[in-house]
Amino acid sequence: MRRILIAAALLAFAPGCESGSDNPDVATIVALSGDATSGESLYGTHCSSCHMADGTGNPGLNYPSLVEHASKETDEEIVAIVLEGEEAMPAFRSQLSDQEVADVLAYIRATWG
């Protein structure tokens, strides 16, 4: 249940999450140095419509709160969900570069853990 909530909360993507250890892209992205300032702008463009600007999400629409859940997920889990999507959250693999995903991760970590 927790992964479902995080998935919906993490940027609004679709099904097919792969685990970080099975997806070499995840390890590559996690190793990048993300920029939280750039990530904030990207979050506003791609994520805030579902996860809200303040990260509270909308549980009634199955968009989980990042405030409550981001600190419980590993970097690898978050990146995999962003890349592949899960439940109500679409995949952003074709929309965001590796660096942009790293930037969004840096913003999520700096803001909500």
NORPE-V45915 format. One record per residue. N is the residue number from 1. PSI is psi in whole degrees, -180 to 180 (999 if undefined). Layout:
n=<N/N>
psi=<PSI/PSI>
This chain:
n=<1/2/3/4/5/6/7/8/9/10/11/12/13/14/15/16/17/18/19/20/21/22/23/24/25/26/27/28/29/30/31/32/33/34/35/36/37/38/39/40/41/42/43/44/45/46/47/48/49/50/51/52/53/54/55/56/57/58/59/60/61/62/63/64/65/66/67/68/69/70/71/72/73/74/75/76/77/78/79/80/81/82/83/84/85/86/87/88/89/90/91/92/93/94/95/96/97/98/99/100/101/102/103/104/105/106/107/108/109/110/111/112/113>
psi=<-40/-44/-37/-46/-43/-42/-50/-33/-23/8/2/70/-165/-177/161/35/134/150/150/-37/-23/-6/106/-26/-36/-49/-39/-45/-44/-32/-18/153/110/153/111/-32/-47/-40/-35/-44/-45/-41/-45/-37/-45/-20/-33/-21/-28/-42/-1/153/-33/6/8/-15/-165/84/-30/-26/13/34/99/158/125/-29/-43/-27/-24/-39/-13/-11/149/163/-41/-41/-44/-47/-44/-41/-42/-44/-47/-18/171/135/-122/-8/122/160/140/9/-43/-7/-28/141/167/-44/-39/-39/-42/-38/-44/-43/-44/-41/-46/-46/-43/-30/-42/9/999>
